[in-house]
Amino acid sequence: MSKLTTLWTYLTTPKVYTSRKAIEKIQRKGMAKHVKMVRKNSPFFSRHWAGLADEDWREFPLVNKAIMMEHLQDYITADIDVESARAMAAEAEQSRDFHPTLKGYTVGFSSGTSGARGMHFISQAEQDRWAGYMLARGLDGSIFGKHKLGLFLRANSNTYESVSSSRIKFQFYDLMRPLDELVAELVADPPDVLIAPPSILRYLADQEISLPCRKLISVAEVLTPLDRDIIEQHFQRTVHQFYTSTEGEIAATCEHGTLHLNEEIMVIQKEWIDEDQTMFHPIISDFKRTTQPMVRYRQNDILVVRNDPCPCGDARQAISEIIGRQDDVFEFETTSGNTEFVVPDMIRRATLAMHPDIRAYMVQQLSPGHIKVQLDPLLSDLNRSGFEQLWEAKGIVAPEITVEAYEFKPSATKMRRITKCF
């Protein structure tokens, strides 16, 4: 039955939705059914929504990772002992064997880049639907053809392995292994579709490694415009993206490389964080996620709306960029004694304005009064006027800026170009 579910999902997943009304109809029907199921099967949500009508789900109280992890045993809808699941996931991390399941459910950890590590629980049926959906969004070829998919990630999962079939070969490149070994294997037997964090794609570009892959897909890390340009220039092809997380499959790119929110499987409300309503935190309600419900789940990520229409004509909301997490919004002292917040995008722009020859960077805020900037190459004639203008515009007490050589090497540690460290 599993392969039939995957095939059916693949065949019934449109490439483009031309009607906004059609999307909203799917969302209304999906959420009406989903809320009833979740309320019945999740003790946590039954309490969380007490006294509220199902049809008012758009105003349900929010949840986040901290709330989910605190109530995880009552949060999930499956009869699974969370502590047993945690032990199994920890053993898989140590042994690097991610095949074991618990009562038929795949269990795993998130990477933990936003603080405490999350956990995900996925049923076989959810895996099968996921495989069909992601193949429809990313394969760029018939499911009946022969394909090789290569995936660089920190941890494998039965969810990824479910993509494999007699015609679709799946190769997992474990980022816990030495990078040189992985690259040697990649060059020796290159895939048709390469799915990897942008730090890996950037490493391949910097090392001038040529690959005959027909499609490149960036995952797991924020793809910055600088990295995108260098990768695309080297490989001479568009870099696509899957915006996925422990919370679900949130967005994917069309043939033009534009990210579109996956609004046919989830409702994404916007919590605006700027007056111009260009940047927002997504509030996710995924009506396809049944084992570990995501209803009014607030993410820390910051997304930027694309206002001009995409040439593909898709009615799903287009996103121009993912610019980081709320956790990485810098905090500074102002001349009036208050605290001023600066989003990662402003720090990135000021950094790149330091010199036109910057090819890689990392910026860490060590304290309200100290920023460390790593640059590749390490240049001497730097222009700091971008930072100076930023401090002046926001009334910020100018912090110390230390400039060092760029040190990041691709590995199992996620690349985060802008990070607040306190």
C-alpha positions as CSV (number, residue, x, y, z in Angstrom):
1,M,0.0,0.0,0.0
2,S,2.9,2.4,0.8
3,K,4.1,2.7,-2.8
4,L,0.5,3.2,-4.1
5,T,0.1,6.0,-1.6
6,T,3.3,7.6,-2.8
7,L,2.3,7.2,-6.4
8,W,-1.2,8.6,-5.8
9,T,0.2,11.6,-4.0
10,Y,2.7,12.3,-6.8
11,L,0.1,12.1,-9.5
12,T,-2.5,14.3,-7.7
13,T,0.0,17.0,-6.6
14,P,-0.3,20.0,-9.1
15,K,2.9,21.8,-10.1
16,V,1.0,25.1,-10.1
17,Y,-2.2,26.5,-8.5
18,T,-3.6,29.2,-10.6
19,S,-6.6,30.0,-8.4
20,R,-6.4,31.5,-4.9
21,K,-10.0,30.5,-4.2
22,A,-9.1,26.8,-5.0
23,I,-6.3,26.9,-2.4
24,E,-8.5,28.5,0.2
25,K,-11.2,25.9,-0.4
26,I,-8.6,23.1,0.1
27,Q,-7.5,24.8,3.3
28,R,-11.0,25.2,4.8
29,K,-11.9,21.5,4.1
30,G,-8.6,20.3,5.4
31,M,-8.6,22.3,8.6
32,A,-12.3,21.5,9.4
33,K,-11.5,17.7,9.3
34,H,-8.1,18.1,10.9
35,V,-9.1,20.1,14.0
36,K,-11.8,17.5,14.9
37,M,-9.2,14.7,14.6
38,V,-6.6,16.5,16.7
39,R,-9.0,17.6,19.4
40,K,-10.2,13.9,19.7
41,N,-6.8,12.3,19.8
42,S,-4.4,14.7,21.4
43,P,-5.0,15.3,25.2
44,F,-2.9,18.4,25.1
45,F,-4.8,20.1,22.3
46,S,-8.1,19.0,23.8
47,R,-7.1,21.1,26.9
48,H,-5.5,23.8,24.9
49,W,-8.6,24.5,22.9
50,A,-11.1,24.0,25.8
51,G,-14.2,26.3,25.3
52,L,-13.3,27.2,21.8
53,A,-15.3,26.2,18.7
54,D,-13.6,24.2,15.9
55,E,-14.5,26.8,13.3
56,D,-12.6,29.4,15.3
57,W,-9.3,27.6,14.8
58,R,-7.7,30.7,13.2
59,E,-7.8,32.3,16.7
60,F,-6.7,29.3,18.7
61,P,-3.9,30.0,21.2
62,L,-0.4,29.6,19.7
63,V,2.0,26.8,20.4
64,N,5.8,26.8,19.9
65,K,8.7,24.4,20.3
66,A,9.0,25.0,24.1
67,I,5.3,24.3,24.6
68,M,5.4,21.2,22.3
69,M,8.4,19.7,24.0
70,E,7.1,20.3,27.5
71,H,3.8,18.5,26.8
72,L,5.1,16.1,24.1
73,Q,3.6,12.9,25.7
74,D,0.1,14.4,25.6
75,Y,0.8,16.4,22.5
76,I,1.2,13.5,19.9
77,T,-1.8,11.6,18.8
78,A,-0.1,8.2,18.7
79,D,0.2,5.7,21.5
80,I,4.0,6.0,21.9
81,D,6.1,6.3,25.0
82,V,8.1,9.5,24.4
83,E,11.0,8.4,26.7
84,S,11.4,5.1,24.8
85,A,11.3,7.1,21.6
86,R,13.9,9.5,22.9
87,A,16.2,6.6,23.8
88,M,15.8,5.0,20.4
89,A,16.5,8.3,18.6
90,A,19.6,8.8,20.7
91,E,20.8,5.3,19.9
92,A,20.3,6.0,16.2
93,E,22.4,9.1,16.5
94,Q,25.2,7.1,18.0
95,S,25.1,4.1,15.7
96,R,24.2,6.0,12.6
97,D,21.5,3.4,11.9
98,F,18.3,5.3,11.4
99,H,16.2,2.4,10.2
100,P,14.6,1.2,13.6
101,T,11.0,2.4,14.2
102,L,8.8,2.4,17.3
103,K,5.4,0.8,16.8
104,G,5.8,1.6,13.1
105,Y,6.6,5.3,13.7
106,T,9.8,7.0,12.6
107,V,11.4,9.1,15.4
108,G,14.2,11.5,15.2
109,F,15.8,14.7,16.6
110,S,15.9,18.1,15.0
111,S,19.3,19.7,14.6
112,G,18.8,22.0,17.6
113,T,20.1,25.2,16.0
114,S,17.3,27.2,17.6
115,G,18.1,26.0,21.1
116,A,16.7,22.9,22.7
117,R,16.5,19.9,20.3
118,G,13.0,19.0,19.1
119,M,11.7,15.6,18.2
120,H,9.6,14.5,15.3
121,F,7.2,11.5,15.0
122,I,6.0,10.4,11.6
123,S,3.8,7.5,10.7
124,Q,4.3,5.2,7.7
125,A,1.3,6.8,6.0
126,E,2.7,10.3,6.5
127,Q,6.1,9.1,5.1
128,D,4.4,7.7,2.0
129,R,2.5,10.9,1.4
130,W,5.6,13.0,2.0
131,A,7.6,11.0,-0.5
132,G,5.0,11.5,-3.2
133,Y,4.6,15.2,-2.5
134,M,8.4,15.9,-2.5
135,L,9.0,13.9,-5.6
136,A,6.2,15.9,-7.3
137,R,7.8,19.2,-6.2
138,G,11.5,18.3,-6.8
139,L,12.0,15.4,-9.2
140,D,11.7,17.4,-12.5
141,G,11.0,14.2,-14.4
142,S,8.6,11.3,-14.5
143,I,8.3,9.1,-11.5
144,F,8.3,6.2,-13.9
145,G,11.8,7.1,-15.2
146,K,15.2,6.3,-13.6
147,H,16.7,8.8,-11.2
148,K,19.5,9.0,-8.7
149,L,19.0,11.3,-5.7
150,G,21.9,12.4,-3.5
151,L,21.2,13.9,-0.1
152,F,23.8,15.5,2.2
153,L,22.4,15.7,5.8
154,R,23.4,15.4,9.4
155,A,21.1,12.4,9.9
156,N,19.3,9.9,7.7
157,S,15.7,9.0,8.2
158,N,13.2,6.4,7.1
159,T,11.3,9.4,5.7
160,Y,14.0,10.0,3.2
161,E,14.6,6.3,2.5
162,S,10.9,6.0,1.6
163,V,11.7,7.8,-1.6
164,S,13.8,4.8,-2.8
165,S,12.3,2.3,-5.3
166,S,13.5,0.1,-8.1
167,R,13.7,3.2,-10.4
168,I,14.6,5.8,-7.9
169,K,18.0,5.3,-6.3
170,F,18.6,7.2,-3.0
171,Q,22.1,7.9,-1.7
172,F,22.6,9.4,1.8
173,Y,25.8,11.3,2.4
174,D,26.3,11.4,6.2
175,L,27.8,14.7,7.2
176,M,29.2,13.1,10.3
177,R,31.8,11.5,8.0
178,P,34.9,13.3,6.7
179,L,33.9,15.7,3.9
180,D,36.7,14.6,1.6
181,E,35.4,11.1,1.6
182,L,31.9,12.2,0.8
183,V,33.0,14.4,-2.0
184,A,35.1,11.6,-3.5
185,E,32.0,9.3,-3.5
186,L,29.9,12.1,-5.0
187,V,32.3,12.7,-7.9
188,A,32.7,9.0,-8.5
189,D,29.0,8.4,-8.8
190,P,27.2,11.7,-9.2
191,P,23.4,11.8,-8.7
192,D,20.8,13.4,-11.1
193,V,19.4,15.5,-8.3
194,L,21.8,16.8,-5.5
195,I,20.1,17.9,-2.3
196,A,22.4,19.5,0.2
197,P,22.9,22.4,2.6
198,P,24.1,25.6,0.9
199,S,27.4,25.3,2.8
200,I,28.1,22.0,1.0
201,L,27.0,23.4,-2.4
202,R,29.2,26.4,-1.8
203,Y,32.2,24.2,-0.8
204,L,31.8,22.3,-4.1
205,A,31.7,25.6,-6.0
206,D,34.8,26.9,-4.2
207,Q,36.7,23.7,-4.9
208,E,35.6,24.0,-8.6
209,I,34.2,20.5,-8.5
210,S,32.1,19.9,-11.7
211,L,29.1,17.6,-11.5
212,P,26.6,16.6,-14.2
213,C,23.6,17.0,-11.9
214,R,20.5,18.3,-13.7
215,K,19.1,19.9,-10.5
216,L,20.5,21.4,-7.3
217,I,18.3,21.7,-4.2
218,S,19.4,23.7,-1.1
219,V,18.1,22.4,2.2
220,A,18.6,22.7,6.0
221,E,20.3,26.1,6.1
222,V,19.5,29.6,5.0
223,L,20.5,30.2,1.4
224,T,21.9,33.7,1.2
225,P,21.9,35.7,-2.0
226,L,25.8,35.7,-2.0
227,D,26.0,31.9,-1.7
228,R,23.2,31.5,-4.3
229,D,25.1,33.7,-6.8
230,I,28.4,31.9,-6.4
231,I,26.8,28.4,-6.6
232,E,24.8,29.3,-9.7
233,Q,27.7,30.9,-11.4
234,H,29.8,27.8,-10.9
235,F,27.3,25.1,-11.8
236,Q,25.5,27.3,-14.4
237,R,22.1,26.3,-13.2
238,T,19.4,27.5,-10.8
239,V,19.7,26.6,-7.2
240,H,16.3,25.4,-6.0
241,Q,15.2,25.2,-2.3
242,F,13.2,22.9,0.0
243,Y,12.3,25.0,3.1
244,T,11.7,22.1,5.5
245,S,12.0,21.8,9.3
246,T,10.8,19.6,12.2
247,E,7.5,21.5,11.8
248,G,6.9,20.3,8.2
249,E,7.5,21.0,4.5
250,I,6.8,24.8,4.4
251,A,7.9,25.9,0.9
252,A,9.6,24.8,-2.3
253,T,10.8,26.5,-5.4
254,C,9.1,26.6,-8.8
255,E,11.0,26.3,-12.1
256,H,12.1,29.9,-11.8
257,G,13.7,29.3,-8.4
258,T,11.1,31.3,-6.5
259,L,10.0,29.9,-3.1
260,H,6.3,29.3,-2.8
261,L,4.6,28.4,0.5
262,N,3.1,24.9,0.4
263,E,-0.4,26.3,1.1
264,E,-2.2,23.3,-0.3
265,I,-1.1,21.2,2.7
266,M,-1.0,23.9,5.4
267,V,-2.3,27.3,6.3
268,I,0.5,29.8,7.1
269,Q,-0.7,32.9,8.9
270,K,1.6,35.9,9.1
271,E,2.8,37.6,12.3
272,W,4.2,40.8,10.9
273,I,7.4,42.1,12.4
274,D,7.8,45.4,10.5
275,E,5.5,48.3,9.8
276,D,5.7,47.8,6.0
277,Q,4.5,44.2,6.3
278,T,7.3,42.7,4.3
279,M,8.8,40.4,7.0
280,F,6.9,37.9,9.2
281,H,7.1,34.9,11.4
282,P,5.1,32.0,10.0
283,I,2.3,30.5,12.1
284,I,1.8,27.0,10.7
285,S,-1.4,24.9,10.7
286,D,-0.5,21.7,8.8
287,F,-3.7,19.7,8.0
288,K,-1.7,16.7,6.6
289,R,0.4,16.2,9.8
290,T,-1.5,13.8,12.0
291,T,0.9,12.1,14.4
292,Q,2.5,15.3,15.7
293,P,0.0,18.1,15.0
294,M,1.1,21.5,14.0
295,V,-1.9,23.8,14.5
296,R,-1.2,27.5,15.1
297,Y,2.5,26.7,15.6
298,R,4.7,29.8,15.7
299,Q,8.1,29.5,14.1
300,N,11.1,31.8,14.9
301,D,12.1,32.0,11.3
302,I,11.8,35.4,9.5
303,L,10.4,35.3,6.0
304,V,10.3,38.1,3.4
305,V,7.3,38.4,1.2
306,R,7.8,38.7,-2.6
307,N,5.3,41.3,-3.8
308,D,5.9,41.1,-7.6
309,P,4.2,38.2,-9.3
310,C,6.3,35.1,-10.1
311,P,6.5,34.3,-13.9
312,C,5.3,30.8,-13.1
313,G,1.8,32.1,-12.3
314,D,1.4,30.1,-9.1
315,A,-1.2,31.5,-6.7
316,R,0.6,30.3,-3.7
317,Q,2.4,33.0,-1.7
318,A,5.8,33.7,-3.0
319,I,8.8,34.3,-0.6
320,S,11.7,36.4,-1.7
321,E,14.0,35.2,1.1
322,I,14.4,33.5,4.4
323,I,16.7,35.8,6.4
324,G,17.2,34.0,9.7
325,R,15.7,33.3,13.1
326,Q,14.2,35.6,15.6
327,D,16.9,34.1,17.9
328,D,19.5,35.8,15.7
329,V,18.0,39.3,15.8
330,F,20.8,41.4,17.3
331,E,20.3,43.5,20.5
332,F,22.0,46.8,21.0
333,E,22.0,49.5,23.6
334,T,20.8,52.9,22.4
335,T,22.0,56.4,23.3
336,S,18.8,56.8,25.3
337,G,19.4,53.7,27.4
338,N,16.9,51.5,25.7
339,T,17.3,48.2,23.7
340,E,17.2,48.3,19.9
341,F,16.7,45.2,17.8
342,V,18.3,44.7,14.3
343,V,17.2,41.9,12.0
344,P,19.9,39.7,10.4
345,D,19.2,41.2,6.9
346,M,20.5,44.6,8.0
347,I,23.6,43.1,9.5
348,R,24.3,41.1,6.3
349,R,23.9,44.2,4.1
350,A,26.2,46.3,6.3
351,T,28.8,43.4,6.2
352,L,28.7,43.0,2.5
353,A,29.1,46.8,2.1
354,M,32.5,46.5,3.7
355,H,34.1,45.4,0.5
356,P,33.0,44.3,-3.0
357,D,35.4,41.3,-3.0
358,I,33.9,39.5,0.0
359,R,33.1,35.9,-0.9
360,A,32.1,34.5,2.5
361,Y,31.3,35.9,5.9
362,M,30.0,35.2,9.3
363,V,28.9,37.7,11.9
364,Q,28.5,36.8,15.6
365,Q,27.2,39.2,18.2
366,L,29.1,38.3,21.4
367,S,27.5,40.9,23.6
368,P,25.5,44.1,23.1
369,G,28.8,46.0,22.7
370,H,30.8,43.5,20.6
371,I,30.5,42.0,17.1
372,K,32.9,39.6,15.5
373,V,33.1,39.6,11.7
374,Q,34.8,36.8,9.8
375,L,35.6,37.5,6.2
376,D,37.0,35.5,3.2
377,P,39.3,36.9,2.0
378,L,40.5,38.8,5.0
379,L,40.7,42.3,3.6
380,S,42.4,45.4,5.0
381,D,40.7,48.3,3.2
382,L,37.3,47.8,4.7
383,N,34.5,50.4,4.5
384,R,32.5,50.4,7.8
385,S,30.1,53.1,6.7
386,G,27.2,50.7,6.4
387,F,27.5,49.8,10.1
388,E,28.0,53.5,11.0
389,Q,24.9,54.5,9.1
390,L,22.9,51.7,10.8
391,W,24.0,52.8,14.3
392,E,23.2,56.4,13.5
393,A,19.8,55.7,12.0
394,K,18.7,53.6,15.0
395,G,20.4,55.6,17.7
396,I,22.6,52.7,18.7
397,V,25.7,53.0,20.8
398,A,28.4,51.9,18.3
399,P,29.7,48.4,19.3
400,E,33.2,47.2,18.9
401,I,33.7,45.4,15.6
402,T,36.5,42.8,15.5
403,V,37.4,41.5,12.0
404,E,39.0,38.0,11.7
405,A,39.7,35.4,9.0
406,Y,36.8,33.2,7.9
407,E,37.0,29.8,9.6
408,F,33.8,27.8,8.9
409,K,34.2,24.4,7.3
410,P,31.2,22.5,6.1
411,S,30.3,19.6,8.5
412,A,27.4,18.3,10.5
413,T,27.2,21.7,12.1
414,K,24.7,24.0,10.4
415,M,26.1,27.1,8.8
416,R,24.5,30.3,10.2
417,R,26.0,33.4,8.8
418,I,24.4,35.8,11.3
419,T,24.3,34.6,14.9
420,K,23.6,36.1,18.3
421,C,25.7,34.3,20.9
422,F,24.3,35.6,24.2
